[in-house]
Amino acid sequence: MPPQRPAATAAEAERSFPTEEEQTSVAKQPPLLARRSFIIGLVTLLGMAAIGAGAWVAYTYWQASQTPSSGTSQPQESPVENITPIPSGTPEASPTAPIPEISATPEPVPAEVETDTDHDGLTDREEELYGTNKYATDTDADGLTDRDETKVFGTEPTNPDTDGDSFQDGAEVLNGYNPKGSGRIKEVPQQP
């Protein structure tokens, strides 16, 4: 037979369970928001976030000051030098002046870059030709870009309802109807 454990005394039995005071002291702990360590941690976190936001704003301003204000740089014009006129009479040849060589083949002239300010597919020159706004992709605000109206569907880019049926050109195309007249679009034109 195993040895028997002596019965606990009444005092020992009372000490094995928490007293009412011990039970209420656990329940009386302050809530999480009232704890000092939580508040210190929260203030530290907010301070770090404020420092990070300030650094980001400073970096953004610094970056903006480093880049040119316009996307393309314009060539600088050199000032015109003072040129003294040659006195009338017979010009005298200077023996030390070099004679420039003339090439038989002309140098290629760089092509003028066509700009498209609003990036709608029409150059600014074409926008002027069609009477559209070079700063708006859809001058008449009908849902079709100026390029689609002029080069794909053949509608008027300055009139939101080309066929006058009270439906805007963009809504008609979106629903499969012909924006230039009655009926449906048989085949949507492919963009070049």
N, CA, C and O of each residue as an XYZ file, in Angstrom:
768
protein
N       0.812     -1.174      0.000
C       0.000      0.000      0.000
C       0.864      1.249      0.000
O       1.847      1.360      0.733
N       0.464      2.174     -0.840
C       1.273      3.385     -0.900
C       1.111      4.187      0.373
O       0.095      4.121      1.066
N       2.140      4.938      0.648
C       2.028      5.747      1.870
C       0.947      6.802      1.712
O       0.776      7.387      0.642
N       0.256      7.022      2.745
C      -0.830      7.998      2.693
C      -0.324      9.362      3.097
O       0.524      9.539      3.972
N      -0.885     10.274      2.420
C      -0.523     11.660      2.672
C      -1.302     12.119      3.893
O      -2.492     11.836      4.033
N      -0.620     12.822      4.760
C      -1.364     13.263      5.945
C      -2.405     14.309      5.560
O      -2.169     15.104      4.650
N      -3.455     14.318      6.181
C      -4.529     15.273      5.913
C      -4.048     16.674      6.234
O      -3.363     16.901      7.232
N      -4.410     17.594      5.386
C      -3.981     18.980      5.562
C      -4.757     19.587      6.710
O      -5.912     19.259      6.981
N      -4.082     20.455      7.340
C      -4.742     21.138      8.438
C      -5.672     22.183      7.850
O      -5.583     22.486      6.660
N      -6.517     22.712      8.619
C      -7.501     23.697      8.162
C      -6.802     24.962      7.672
O      -7.262     25.592      6.719
N      -5.697     25.339      8.312
C      -4.978     26.545      7.907
C      -4.324     26.339      6.541
O      -4.329     27.235      5.698
N      -3.765     25.153      6.337
C      -3.141     24.867      5.046
C      -4.188     24.812      3.945
O      -3.924     25.263      2.830
N      -5.338     24.284      4.220
C      -6.401     24.192      3.229
C      -6.874     25.583      2.816
O      -7.191     25.804      1.647
N      -6.925     26.511      3.748
C      -7.361     27.857      3.429
C      -6.347     28.569      2.545
O      -6.728     29.365      1.687
N      -5.078     28.295      2.741
C      -4.030     28.987      1.990
C      -3.907     28.459      0.570
O      -3.347     29.158     -0.274
N      -4.384     27.299      0.269
C      -4.258     26.758     -1.078
C      -5.199     27.449     -2.068
O      -4.946     27.398     -3.272
N      -6.246     28.076     -1.615
C      -7.167     28.821     -2.476
C      -6.965     30.303     -2.256
O      -6.688     30.723     -1.133
N      -7.098     31.116     -3.310
C      -6.925     32.566     -3.123
C      -8.033     33.124     -2.234
O      -9.187     32.698     -2.274
N      -7.634     34.056     -1.465
C      -8.602     34.696     -0.580
C      -9.432     35.676     -1.386
O      -9.135     35.957     -2.547
N     -10.466     36.188     -0.759
C     -11.329     37.153     -1.444
C     -10.567     38.423     -1.775
O     -10.811     39.027     -2.819
N      -9.654     38.841     -0.916
C      -8.853     40.031     -1.178
C      -7.970     39.830     -2.402
O      -7.851     40.719     -3.246
N      -7.350     38.655     -2.493
C      -6.500     38.368     -3.644
C      -7.327     38.324     -4.939
O      -6.872     38.783     -5.987
N      -8.528     37.776     -4.859
C      -9.384     37.697     -6.043
C      -9.820     39.100     -6.489
O      -9.846     39.355     -7.693
N     -10.151     39.988     -5.608
C     -10.595     41.329     -5.978
C      -9.429     42.194     -6.421
O      -9.629     43.097     -7.233
N      -8.205     41.960     -5.921
C      -7.065     42.769     -6.353
C      -6.727     42.480     -7.814
O      -6.284     43.383     -8.524
N      -6.926     41.235     -8.287
C      -6.698     40.903     -9.685
C      -7.745     41.609    -10.556
O      -7.425     42.107    -11.636
N      -8.964     41.647    -10.092
C     -10.031     42.269    -10.858
C      -9.910     43.793    -10.866
O     -10.487     44.438    -11.742
N      -9.179     44.389     -9.919
C      -9.084     45.842     -9.818
C      -7.914     46.423    -10.602
O      -7.613     47.605    -10.432
N      -7.239     45.649    -11.456
C      -6.139     46.184    -12.258
C      -6.712     47.205    -13.241
O      -7.827     47.035    -13.732
N      -5.956     48.260    -13.529
C      -6.483     49.291    -14.428
C      -6.638     48.732    -15.843
O      -5.925     47.803    -16.223
N      -7.558     49.289    -16.618
C      -7.720     48.833    -17.994
C      -6.465     49.165    -18.822
O      -5.600     49.920    -18.378
N      -6.384     48.591    -20.025
C      -5.201     48.711    -20.862
C      -4.849     50.160    -21.163
O      -3.672     50.519    -21.130
N      -5.842     51.006    -21.457
C      -5.566     52.396    -21.799
C      -5.054     53.207    -20.612
O      -4.436     54.253    -20.810
N      -5.295     52.755    -19.399
C      -4.863     53.493    -18.225
C      -3.486     53.046    -17.761
O      -2.919     53.670    -16.864
N      -2.934     51.998    -18.333
C      -1.610     51.531    -17.917
C      -0.534     52.465    -18.444
O      -0.582     52.909    -19.591
N       0.407     52.745    -17.615
C       1.453     53.702    -17.937
C       2.329     53.221    -19.095
O       2.696     54.022    -19.955
N       2.665     51.952    -19.135
C       3.539     51.442    -20.197
C       2.854     51.520    -21.561
O       3.511     51.772    -22.571
N       1.555     51.306    -21.595
C       0.821     51.403    -22.860
C       0.837     52.833    -23.378
O       1.054     53.058    -24.568
N       0.612     53.786    -22.511
C       0.579     55.191    -22.915
C       1.956     55.636    -23.401
O       2.050     56.357    -24.394
N       3.014     55.226    -22.728
C       4.372     55.588    -23.158
C       4.663     54.995    -24.539
O       5.223     55.675    -25.399
N       4.293     53.750    -24.753
C       4.502     53.112    -26.059
C       3.720     53.806    -27.161
O       4.235     53.994    -28.263
N       2.487     54.187    -26.878
C       1.650     54.864    -27.871
C       2.232     56.230    -28.229
O       2.280     56.584    -29.407
N       2.668     56.990    -27.252
C       3.262     58.307    -27.502
C       4.549     58.151    -28.322
O       4.800     58.937    -29.235
N       5.355     57.149    -28.001
C       6.590     56.904    -28.762
C       6.277     56.565    -30.215
O       6.930     57.079    -31.123
N       5.301     55.717    -30.440
C       4.915     55.328    -31.794
C       4.412     56.531    -32.593
O       4.789     56.698    -33.753
N       3.577     57.360    -31.999
C       3.070     58.546    -32.677
C       4.188     59.538    -32.987
O       4.184     60.169    -34.043
N       5.148     59.678    -32.066
C       6.292     60.562    -32.297
C       7.127     60.091    -33.465
O       7.558     60.897    -34.289
N       7.360     58.790    -33.545
C       8.132     58.244    -34.668
C       7.388     58.438    -35.991
O       8.011     58.724    -37.014
N       6.073     58.286    -35.979
C       5.282     58.491    -37.197
C       5.369     59.951    -37.634
O       5.470     60.223    -38.831
N       5.333     60.892    -36.698
C       5.427     62.315    -37.036
C       6.797     62.640    -37.618
O       6.887     63.412    -38.573
N       7.855     62.073    -37.071
C       9.206     62.306    -37.595
C       9.316     61.735    -39.005
O       9.894     62.372    -39.885
N       8.771     60.545    -39.227
C       8.803     59.943    -40.561
C       8.035     60.770    -41.572
O       8.503     60.948    -42.697
N       6.874     61.280    -41.206
C       6.086     62.108    -42.121
C       6.817     63.402    -42.453
O       6.802     63.850    -43.599
N       7.451     63.998    -41.460
C       8.220     65.219    -41.709
C       9.393     64.972    -42.633
O       9.687     65.796    -43.498
N      10.072     63.838    -42.459
C      11.195     63.498    -43.338
C      10.709     63.270    -44.764
O      11.382     63.669    -45.714
N       9.555     62.636    -44.929
C       9.006     62.395    -46.270
C       8.670     63.715    -46.965
O       8.969     63.889    -48.147
N       8.056     64.635    -46.240
C       7.703     65.936    -46.824
C       8.973     66.684    -47.220
O       9.025     67.278    -48.297
N       9.989     66.664    -46.374
C      11.243     67.348    -46.688
C      11.897     66.734    -47.918
O      12.404     67.461    -48.773
N      11.895     65.422    -48.018
C      12.479     64.732    -49.178
C      11.714     65.081    -50.451
O      12.327     65.298    -51.496
N      10.385     65.138    -50.378
C       9.579     65.471    -51.543
C       9.894     66.883    -52.040
O      10.040     67.089    -53.245
N      10.000     67.851    -51.138
C      10.341     69.203    -51.545
C      11.749     69.257    -52.126
O      11.984     69.968    -53.103
N      12.677     68.524    -51.546
C      14.043     68.502    -52.050
C      14.073     67.905    -53.455
O      14.747     68.432    -54.341
N      13.348     66.809    -53.661
C      13.282     66.140    -54.971
C      12.692     67.082    -56.012
O      13.177     67.124    -57.143
N      11.655     67.839    -55.659
C      11.015     68.756    -56.598
C      11.966     69.881    -56.989
O      11.910     70.365    -58.119
N      12.826     70.301    -56.087
C      13.758     71.382    -56.408
C      14.902     70.888    -57.284
O      15.576     71.698    -57.920
N      15.140     69.581    -57.334
C      16.226     69.026    -58.134
C      15.842     68.782    -59.580
O      16.720     68.720    -60.441
N      14.548     68.639    -59.878
C      14.106     68.352    -61.235
C      13.683     69.638    -61.923
O      13.192     70.560    -61.271
N      13.871     69.709    -63.259
C      13.416     70.914    -63.960
C      11.913     71.033    -63.917
O      11.206     70.030    -63.816
N      11.415     72.270    -63.995
C       9.976     72.499    -63.865
C       9.201     71.993    -65.060
O       8.055     71.573    -64.903
N       9.779     72.014    -66.251
C       9.070     71.489    -67.408
C       9.745     70.206    -67.844
O      10.935     70.002    -67.606
N       8.972     69.342    -68.483
C       9.474     68.042    -68.883
C      10.542     68.118    -69.964
O      11.408     67.245    -70.021
N      10.512     69.114    -70.807
C      11.495     69.224    -71.873
C      12.300     70.488    -71.671
O      11.768     71.517    -71.254
N      13.568     70.406    -71.965
C      14.395     71.593    -71.825
C      14.441     72.325    -73.149
O      14.600     71.713    -74.205
N      14.304     73.613    -73.086
C      14.321     74.443    -74.276
C      15.756     74.867    -74.542
O      16.479     75.185    -73.599
N      16.191     74.881    -75.800
C      17.560     75.318    -76.084
C      17.729     76.802    -75.759
O      16.842     77.622    -75.998
N      18.861     77.102    -75.222
C      19.152     78.481    -74.865
C      19.651     79.208    -76.108
O      20.476     78.678    -76.853
N      19.153     80.414    -76.331
C      19.617     81.206    -77.448
C      20.867     81.960    -77.019
O      20.916     82.550    -75.940
N      21.874     81.929    -77.881
C      23.095     82.647    -77.549
C      22.931     84.099    -77.967
O      22.295     84.394    -78.978
N      23.501     84.991    -77.193
C      23.362     86.402    -77.545
C      24.109     86.689    -78.851
O      25.124     86.063    -79.154
N      23.593     87.628    -79.597
C      24.201     88.011    -80.868
C      25.435     88.847    -80.574
O      25.385     89.812    -79.811
N      26.547     88.458    -81.193
C      27.787     89.208    -80.991
C      27.744     90.482    -81.826
O      27.065     90.564    -82.849
N      28.475     91.445    -81.362
C      28.587     92.679    -82.137
C      29.426     92.397    -83.372
O      30.581     91.982    -83.268
N      28.843     92.624    -84.535
C      29.542     92.384    -85.787
C      29.809     93.741    -86.421
O      28.900     94.545    -86.627
N      31.045     93.964    -86.714
C      31.378     95.238    -87.349
C      31.221     95.081    -88.852
O      31.693     94.096    -89.419
N      30.574     96.022    -89.501
C      30.383     95.924    -90.944
C      31.704     96.079    -91.692
O      32.614     96.787    -91.260
N      31.772     95.392    -92.825
C      32.958     95.502    -93.660
C      32.859     96.823    -94.426
O      31.827     97.127    -95.024
N      33.916     97.586    -94.402
C      33.851     98.857    -95.128
C      33.702     98.604    -96.625
O      34.207     97.623    -97.171
N      32.993     99.523    -97.259
C      32.761     99.368    -98.694
C      34.068     99.496    -99.448
O      35.024    100.105    -98.969
N      34.092     98.938   -100.582
C      35.315     98.949   -101.377
C      35.692     97.516   -101.699
O      34.884     96.599   -101.549
N      36.880     97.340   -102.127
C      37.312     95.984   -102.472
C      37.759     95.259   -101.221
O      38.573     95.765   -100.448
N      37.212     94.056   -101.028
C      37.643     93.316    -99.850
C      39.036     92.739   -100.067
O      39.381     92.273   -101.153
N      39.797     92.784    -99.030
C      41.139     92.235    -99.104
C      41.116     90.843    -98.501
O      40.494     90.614    -97.464
N      41.785     89.933    -99.148
C      41.852     88.557    -98.653
C      42.869     88.491    -97.532
O      43.950     89.076    -97.607
N      42.511     87.793    -96.531
C      43.405     87.611    -95.409
C      44.129     86.293    -95.597
O      43.476     85.256    -95.718
N      45.444     86.291    -95.625
C      46.154     85.039    -95.874
C      46.062     84.059    -94.708
O      46.305     82.868    -94.903
N      45.725     84.507    -93.526
C      45.679     83.605    -92.378
C      44.285     83.061    -92.102
O      44.149     82.161    -91.274
N      43.261     83.559    -92.747
C      41.898     83.097    -92.487
C      41.682     81.748    -93.165
O      41.940     81.621    -94.362
N      41.212     80.727    -92.425
C      40.983     79.424    -93.049
C      39.743     79.459    -93.932
O      38.774     80.159    -93.637
N      39.787     78.706    -95.001
C      38.666     78.618    -95.917
C      37.852     77.394    -95.518
O      38.388     76.286    -95.489
N      36.556     77.573    -95.207
C      35.758     76.419    -94.790
C      35.510     75.489    -95.957
O      35.342     75.921    -97.098
N      35.489     74.184    -95.644
C      35.204     73.196    -96.674
C      33.696     73.071    -96.825
O      32.953     73.078    -95.844
N      33.266     72.956    -98.063
C      31.847     72.825    -98.339
C      31.600     71.391    -98.769
O      32.237     70.890    -99.695
N      30.682     70.744    -98.099
C      30.369     69.354    -98.401
C      29.326     69.295    -99.506
O      28.422     70.128    -99.571
N      29.465     68.295   -100.379
C      28.518     68.128   -101.474
C      27.191     67.561   -100.977
O      26.146     67.828   -101.571
N      27.219     66.791    -99.908
C      25.984     66.219    -99.360
C      25.558     67.033    -98.162
O      26.347     67.231    -97.238
N      24.334     67.507    -98.158
C      23.875     68.309    -97.009
C      23.665     67.422    -95.774
O      23.337     66.240    -95.878
N      23.864     68.030    -94.619
C      23.628     67.307    -93.367
C      22.126     67.189    -93.147
O      21.370     68.104    -93.473
N      21.699     66.065    -92.596
C      20.262     65.909    -92.368
C      19.762     66.898    -91.314
O      20.400     67.127    -90.287
N      18.624     67.460    -91.602
C      18.003     68.396    -90.674
C      17.130     67.583    -89.726
O      16.307     66.787    -90.180
N      17.295     67.769    -88.412
C      16.462     66.983    -87.490
C      14.984     67.293    -87.683
O      14.589     68.452    -87.809
N      14.183     66.246    -87.704
C      12.738     66.415    -87.877
C      12.159     67.109    -86.657
O      12.585     66.872    -85.527
N      11.192     67.960    -86.904
C      10.534     68.651    -85.806
C       9.709     67.636    -85.017
O       8.956     66.852    -85.594
N       9.855     67.657    -83.736
C       9.133     66.722    -82.890
C       7.692     67.190    -82.759
O       7.422     68.319    -82.349
N       6.789     66.312    -83.109
C       5.369     66.633    -82.973
C       4.974     66.432    -81.515
O       5.214     65.367    -80.946
N       4.383     67.427    -80.923
C       3.971     67.305    -79.530
C       2.482     67.003    -79.441
O       1.680     67.436    -80.270
N       2.148     66.253    -78.416
C       0.759     65.917    -78.113
C       0.555     66.253    -76.646
O       0.715     65.396    -75.777
N       0.209     67.478    -76.377
C       0.136     67.985    -75.009
C      -0.790     67.164    -74.122
O      -0.438     66.863    -72.981
N      -1.976     66.793    -74.627
C      -2.940     66.072    -73.794
C      -2.853     64.555    -73.935
O      -3.627     63.836    -73.303
N      -1.931     64.057    -74.748
C      -1.706     62.606    -74.917
C      -2.967     61.862    -75.347
O      -3.252     60.775    -74.845
N      -3.720     62.447    -76.271
C      -4.937     61.779    -76.743
C      -4.753     61.126    -78.108
O      -5.699     60.554    -78.649
N      -3.550     61.202    -78.670
C      -3.303     60.581    -79.958
C      -3.309     61.558    -81.114
O      -2.944     61.187    -82.229
N      -3.715     62.797    -80.881
C      -3.657     63.839    -81.911
C      -2.538     64.802    -81.540
O      -2.421     65.214    -80.386
N      -1.722     65.155    -82.517
C      -0.683     66.143    -82.235
C      -1.335     67.503    -82.034
O      -2.493     67.711    -82.398
N      -0.584     68.414    -81.457
C      -1.123     69.760    -81.226
C      -1.496     70.423    -82.550
O      -2.459     71.187    -82.610
N      -0.743     70.138    -83.604
C      -1.057     70.696    -84.918
C      -2.398     70.147    -85.415
O      -3.205     70.896    -85.966
N      -2.643     68.842    -85.224
C      -3.925     68.249    -85.630
C      -5.069     68.798    -84.786
O      -6.164     69.034    -85.296
N      -4.815     69.002    -83.498
C      -5.847     69.573    -82.616
C      -6.268     70.946    -83.142
O      -7.450     71.287    -83.146
N      -5.291     71.717    -83.579
C      -5.597     73.041    -84.131
C      -6.402     72.904    -85.424
O      -7.334     73.672    -85.662
N      -6.044     71.930    -86.254
C      -6.738     71.707    -87.518
C      -8.205     71.335    -87.290
O      -9.086     71.837    -87.988
N      -8.474     70.450    -86.308
C      -9.841     70.000    -86.030
C     -10.613     70.967    -85.132
O     -11.825     70.820    -84.973
N      -9.937     71.942    -84.549
C     -10.602     72.907    -83.674
C     -10.847     72.361    -82.276
O     -11.764     72.804    -81.586
N     -10.028     71.397    -81.855
C     -10.199     70.796    -80.524
C      -9.225     71.425    -79.536
O      -8.319     72.166    -79.917
N      -9.428     71.119    -78.276
C      -8.614     71.668    -77.203
C      -7.390     70.780    -77.009
O      -7.527     69.594    -76.710
N      -6.191     71.347    -77.176
C      -4.972     70.548    -77.049
C      -4.649     70.187    -75.601
O      -3.714     69.426    -75.352
N      -5.406     70.720    -74.645
C      -5.205     70.402    -73.235
C      -6.242     69.413    -72.697
O      -6.177     69.040    -71.525
N      -7.201     68.979    -73.532
C      -8.248     68.040    -73.094
C      -8.271     66.845    -74.041
O      -8.270     67.014    -75.261
N      -8.290     65.651    -73.484
C      -8.317     64.453    -74.334
C      -9.670     64.289    -75.017
O      -9.742     63.687    -76.089
N     -10.734     64.805    -74.428
C     -12.078     64.696    -74.997
C     -12.716     66.083    -74.959
O     -13.371     66.444    -73.981
N     -12.524     66.844    -76.008
C     -12.957     68.244    -76.045
C     -14.443     68.401    -75.765
O     -14.827     69.279    -74.993
N     -15.303     67.565    -76.378
C     -16.749     67.726    -76.197
C     -17.312     66.893    -75.043
O     -18.522     66.893    -74.817
N     -16.450     66.187    -74.314
C     -16.841     65.423    -73.115
C     -17.974     64.437    -73.385
O     -18.911     64.325    -72.594
N     -17.882     63.719    -74.515
C     -18.923     62.744    -74.839
C     -18.500     61.303    -74.582
O     -19.281     60.380    -74.816
N     -17.281     61.099    -74.107
C     -16.821     59.748    -73.803
C     -15.897     59.156    -74.844
O     -15.353     58.073    -74.628
N     -15.701     59.826    -75.964
C     -14.750     59.388    -76.986
C     -13.605     60.391    -77.026
O     -13.835     61.599    -76.982
N     -12.371     59.895    -77.111
C     -11.246     60.818    -77.203
C     -11.295     61.533    -78.545
O     -11.931     61.069    -79.491
N     -10.613     62.669    -78.609
C     -10.588     63.440    -79.852
C     -10.011     62.595    -80.989
O     -10.481     62.691    -82.123
N      -9.012     61.779    -80.709
C      -8.423     60.928    -81.730
C      -9.433     59.912    -82.240
O      -9.557     59.725    -83.451
N     -10.167     59.243    -81.332
C     -11.156     58.259    -81.754
C     -12.255     58.906    -82.593
O     -12.733     58.312    -83.560
N     -12.652     60.109    -82.228
C     -13.703     60.777    -82.989
C     -13.244     61.138    -84.398
O     -14.013     61.011    -85.351
N     -11.993     61.588    -84.537
C     -11.528     62.024    -85.852
C     -10.976     60.898    -86.704
O     -11.180     60.903    -87.918
N     -10.284     59.935    -86.115
C      -9.583     58.925    -86.907
C     -10.235     57.546    -86.904
O      -9.946     56.737    -87.785
N     -11.106     57.257    -85.939
C     -11.711     55.926    -85.877
C     -13.181     55.967    -86.304
O     -13.587     55.236    -87.206
N     -13.977     56.823    -85.655
C     -15.426     56.823    -85.900
C     -15.890     57.899    -86.874
O     -17.008     57.819    -87.382
N     -15.060     58.902    -87.147
C     -15.433     59.955    -88.087
C     -16.518     60.870    -87.564
O     -17.267     61.441    -88.357
N     -16.630     61.028    -86.260
C     -17.631     61.923    -85.679
C     -17.016     63.304    -85.470
O     -15.820     63.500    -85.683
N     -17.842     64.254    -85.053
C     -17.371     65.613    -84.814
C     -16.803     65.712    -83.399
O     -17.534     65.501    -82.431
N     -15.520     66.028    -83.260
C     -14.904     66.061    -81.933
C     -15.340     67.245    -81.074
O     -15.037     67.280    -79.881
N     -16.042     68.213    -81.657
C     -16.510     69.363    -80.874
C     -18.015     69.314    -80.635
O     -18.572     70.248    -80.057
N     -18.685     68.245    -81.066
C     -20.126     68.093    -80.885
C     -20.368     66.772    -80.143
O     -20.056     65.709    -80.681
N     -20.911     66.812    -78.930
C     -21.081     65.574    -78.169
C     -22.112     64.619    -78.775
O     -22.086     63.428    -78.464
N     -23.010     65.099    -79.623
C     -24.025     64.248    -80.253
C     -24.020     64.534    -81.755
O     -24.801     65.346    -82.251
N     -23.126     63.851    -82.464
C     -22.924     64.133    -83.886
C     -24.202     63.960    -84.703
O     -24.505     64.793    -85.556
N     -24.967     62.869    -84.448
C     -26.163     62.617    -85.257
C     -27.418     63.292    -84.712
O     -28.475     63.179    -85.334
N     -27.350     63.986    -83.579
C     -28.472     64.749    -83.043
C     -29.632     63.912    -82.534
O     -30.768     64.385    -82.532
N     -29.380     62.676    -82.099
C     -30.465     61.805    -81.622
C     -30.623     61.833    -80.102
O     -31.319     60.980    -79.552
N     -30.010     62.767    -79.423
C     -30.040     62.990    -77.973
C     -29.225     61.967    -77.180
O     -29.313     61.933    -75.953
N     -28.441     61.142    -77.857
C     -27.524     60.223    -77.176
C     -26.099     60.660    -77.520
O     -25.776     60.871    -78.689
N     -25.253     60.793    -76.505
C     -23.887     61.214    -76.757
C     -23.139     60.139    -77.542
O     -23.434     58.950    -77.423
N     -22.172     60.572    -78.340
C     -21.426     59.666    -79.212
C     -20.772     58.525    -78.427
O     -20.817     57.373    -78.860
N     -20.173     58.833    -77.291
C     -19.506     57.802    -76.493
C     -20.477     56.750    -75.980
O     -20.147     55.564    -75.963
N     -21.671     57.163    -75.561
C     -22.683     56.213    -75.077
C     -23.172     55.326    -76.210
O     -23.418     54.136    -76.008
N     -23.313     55.896    -77.397
C     -23.753     55.101    -78.545
C     -22.713     54.038    -78.898
O     -23.066     52.880    -79.120
N     -21.446     54.418    -78.950
C     -20.391     53.454    -79.280
C     -20.305     52.384    -78.201
O     -20.166     51.201    -78.512
N     -20.386     52.784    -76.943
C     -20.303     51.834    -75.836
C     -21.415     50.787    -75.915
O     -21.199     49.632    -75.548
N     -22.575     51.169    -76.378
C     -23.708     50.249    -76.480
C     -23.853     49.625    -77.872
O     -24.826     48.917    -78.134
N     -22.894     49.883    -78.763
C     -22.898     49.249    -80.069
C     -23.708     49.950    -81.124
O     -23.997     49.351    -82.161
N     -24.096     51.211    -80.908
C     -24.878     51.957    -81.891
C     -23.987     52.896    -82.688
O     -22.921     53.301    -82.224
N     -24.428     53.232    -83.877
C     -23.694     54.097    -84.779
C     -23.820     55.548    -84.295
O     -24.935     56.062    -84.205
N     -22.699     56.220    -83.981
C     -22.782     57.602    -83.500
C     -23.036     58.611    -84.608
O     -23.288     59.782    -84.323
N     -22.975     58.177    -85.894
C     -23.193     59.103    -87.017
C     -24.567     58.950    -87.649
O     -24.872     59.652    -88.613
N     -25.396     58.066    -87.144
C     -26.721     57.873    -87.733
C     -27.458     56.760    -87.014
O     -27.091     56.370    -85.906
N     -28.504     56.253    -87.655
C     -29.298     55.210    -87.001
C     -28.652     53.846    -87.211
O     -27.815     53.663    -88.096
N     -29.058     52.902    -86.381
C     -28.589     51.526    -86.518
C     -27.410     51.208    -85.622
O     -26.917     52.041    -84.861
N     -26.984     49.969    -85.749
C     -25.881     49.483    -84.937
C     -24.575     49.549    -85.721
O     -24.564     49.624    -86.950
N     -23.479     49.518    -84.969
C     -22.157     49.450    -85.595
C     -21.954     48.008    -86.017
O     -22.018     47.100    -85.188
N     -21.712     47.794    -87.285
C     -21.513     46.431    -87.753
C     -20.169     45.884    -87.285
O     -20.086     44.748    -86.818
N     -19.151     46.666    -87.407
C     -17.815     46.257    -86.992
C     -17.121     47.472    -86.408
O     -17.088     48.534    -87.031
N     -16.568     47.323    -85.219
C     -15.856     48.438    -84.599
C     -14.551     48.605    -85.340
O     -13.784     47.650    -85.459
N     -14.279     49.808    -85.846
C     -13.027     50.042    -86.577
C     -11.818     49.748    -85.688
O     -11.807     50.084    -84.504
N     -10.813     49.123    -86.274
C      -9.585     48.829    -85.551
C      -8.720     50.078    -85.524
O      -8.655     50.825    -86.501
N      -8.066     50.294    -84.410
C      -7.206     51.450    -84.291
C      -5.914     51.160    -85.030
O      -5.371     50.060    -84.921
N      -5.402     52.154    -85.797
C      -4.150     51.934    -86.548
C      -2.957     51.844    -85.632
O      -1.832     51.662    -86.099
